[in-house]
Amino acid sequence: MSISDFRKKKLLFLFNVFFDVNQSGEIDIKDFELAIERVCQLRGWAKDTPKNKEIHSVMLEIWEGLRSKADKDNDGQVSVDEWCNMWDAYAKDPSTVMDWQNKYMNFMFDLEDASTDGSIDVEEFALVCSSYGLEKKECEEAFTKMAQGNAEVTRDQFAALWKEYFSAEDANAPGNFIFGKTSF
């Protein structure tokens, strides 16, 4: 069975908005370098500070993990097809989660949890998601759907929502909203 149109739309959204930062049509190291700059600028982490260096290190680990898993033709880029095939395999068997996928999930949670209190609230969530070009109001609506009426989302809840994002076929599943979009 091939990937559904609905799940493909979610994967393409993630690919185009959060990963293909330079909009080249493929993900490569340049996208990660631009993402590092964006994240550090958002949080005010100046170059050569410990937090900047930490983000740089984590993001490059995520890139290497993604490249080694998804870049099937070894051209140093992850194409849309390679991206979708990798996440489809994960959706079919989440127990095959790779270290880089967990690193990225935790990176996103930590980035959104600006207060470092162990949970994400609507303001934290909307700030990060809107920094990727999404409308703040839509991000706030997505948080409400994701949090299912709660004021905050914990790391454990986020991990469950994360898995749901990649596997859910139900357009109303709360996990579909973890990247700030309300419809696909």
C-alpha positions in Angstrom: 0.0 0.0 0.0 1.4 3.4 -1.0 1.4 6.5 1.2 -2.0 8.3 1.3 -2.5 11.7 -0.2 -3.3 13.1 3.2 -0.1 11.8 4.8 2.0 12.9 1.8 0.6 16.4 2.2 1.7 16.5 5.8 5.2 15.2 4.9 5.6 17.7 2.1 4.5 20.5 4.5 7.2 19.5 6.9 9.8 19.0 4.1 9.1 22.4 2.5 8.5 24.6 5.6 10.9 23.1 8.3 13.6 21.3 6.3 14.1 22.7 2.8 14.9 26.1 4.2 16.5 27.5 1.0 13.6 26.1 -1.1 15.9 24.2 -3.5 13.6 21.3 -3.7 15.9 19.0 -1.7 17.3 18.9 1.8 21.0 19.3 2.2 23.6 20.6 4.6 23.0 24.2 3.5 19.4 23.9 4.8 20.6 22.9 8.2 23.2 25.7 8.3 20.4 28.2 7.5 18.1 26.5 10.1 20.9 26.8 12.7 21.1 30.6 12.0 17.4 31.0 12.2 17.0 29.1 15.5 20.0 30.9 17.1 18.7 34.3 15.9 15.1 33.5 17.2 16.5 32.7 20.7 19.3 35.4 20.7 22.1 32.9 20.9 25.1 34.7 19.6 27.8 32.9 17.6 30.5 31.1 19.7 28.2 31.0 22.8 27.7 27.6 24.4 24.1 27.4 23.4 24.9 28.3 19.8 27.6 25.7 19.7 25.2 23.1 21.2 22.5 23.8 18.6 25.1 23.6 15.8 26.2 20.2 17.1 22.7 18.8 17.5 21.5 20.1 14.2 24.5 18.6 12.3 23.9 15.3 14.1 20.3 15.4 12.9 21.5 16.2 9.4 24.0 13.3 9.4 21.3 10.9 10.7 18.8 12.0 8.1 21.3 11.9 5.3 22.5 8.4 6.3 19.0 7.0 6.5 17.1 8.8 3.7 19.7 9.7 1.0 19.5 6.4 -0.8 21.4 7.5 -3.9 24.2 9.0 -1.8 24.2 12.4 -3.6 24.3 14.4 -0.3 20.7 15.5 -0.7 17.4 14.2 0.4 14.8 14.3 -2.3 11.0 14.5 -1.7 10.7 10.8 -2.6 13.5 9.8 -0.3 11.9 11.9 2.5 8.4 10.4 2.0 9.7 6.8 1.8 11.7 7.2 5.0 8.8 8.6 7.0 6.3 6.1 5.5 8.6 3.3 6.8 8.6 4.9 10.2 4.7 5.3 10.2 4.4 1.6 9.4 6.7 0.6 12.2 7.4 3.3 14.8 9.6 0.9 16.7 12.2 1.5 13.9 12.7 5.1 15.1 16.2 6.2 14.6 18.3 8.2 17.0 18.2 11.3 14.7 14.4 11.3 14.7 14.3 11.3 18.5 17.0 14.0 18.5 14.8 16.1 16.1 11.7 15.5 18.2 13.5 16.5 21.4 15.1 19.5 19.6 11.7 20.8 18.5 10.3 20.3 22.0 13.2 22.1 23.7 13.1 24.9 21.1 9.4 25.5 21.8 9.8 25.1 25.6 11.6 28.5 25.9 10.8 28.7 29.6 12.4 25.3 30.2 9.6 24.3 32.5 9.1 20.9 30.8 6.0 21.9 28.9 5.0 24.0 25.9 2.3 26.6 26.1 0.5 28.4 23.3 2.8 31.4 23.3 5.9 29.4 23.1 4.5 27.2 20.4 3.2 30.0 18.2 6.5 31.9 18.5 8.5 29.0 17.1 6.1 27.9 14.4 5.4 31.4 13.2 9.2 31.9 12.9 9.0 29.4 10.0 6.5 31.7 8.1 3.2 30.4 9.4 0.5 32.8 10.6 0.6 33.3 14.3 -3.2 32.9 14.6 -3.1 29.6 12.7 -0.3 28.4 15.0 -2.4 29.3 18.1 -5.4 27.4 16.6 -3.2 24.4 15.9 -1.9 24.5 19.5 -5.5 24.4 20.8 -6.3 21.3 18.6 -3.0 19.7 19.5 -3.3 20.3 23.3 -6.9 19.1 23.2 -8.1 21.9 25.5 -5.1 21.8 27.9 -3.0 24.9 28.6 0.3 23.0 28.1 1.8 20.0 26.4 4.4 17.9 28.2 7.4 16.1 26.5 5.6 12.7 26.9 2.5 14.1 25.3 4.5 15.7 22.5 6.2 12.4 21.8 2.9 10.6 21.4 1.6 13.5 19.2 4.8 13.2 17.1 4.2 9.6 16.3 0.6 10.4 15.4 1.7 13.1 13.0 3.5 10.6 10.8 1.0 7.9 10.9 -2.5 9.4 11.4 -5.0 9.3 8.5 -7.7 11.1 10.5 -7.5 14.8 9.7 -8.7 15.7 13.2 -6.0 13.6 15.0 -4.3 16.0 17.5 -0.8 15.0 16.4 -1.5 16.6 12.9 -1.1 20.0 14.5 2.3 19.7 16.1 4.0 21.9 13.4 1.5 24.8 13.6 -0.7 24.1 10.6 -4.5 23.5 11.0 -5.4 21.8 7.7 -3.7 19.8 4.9 
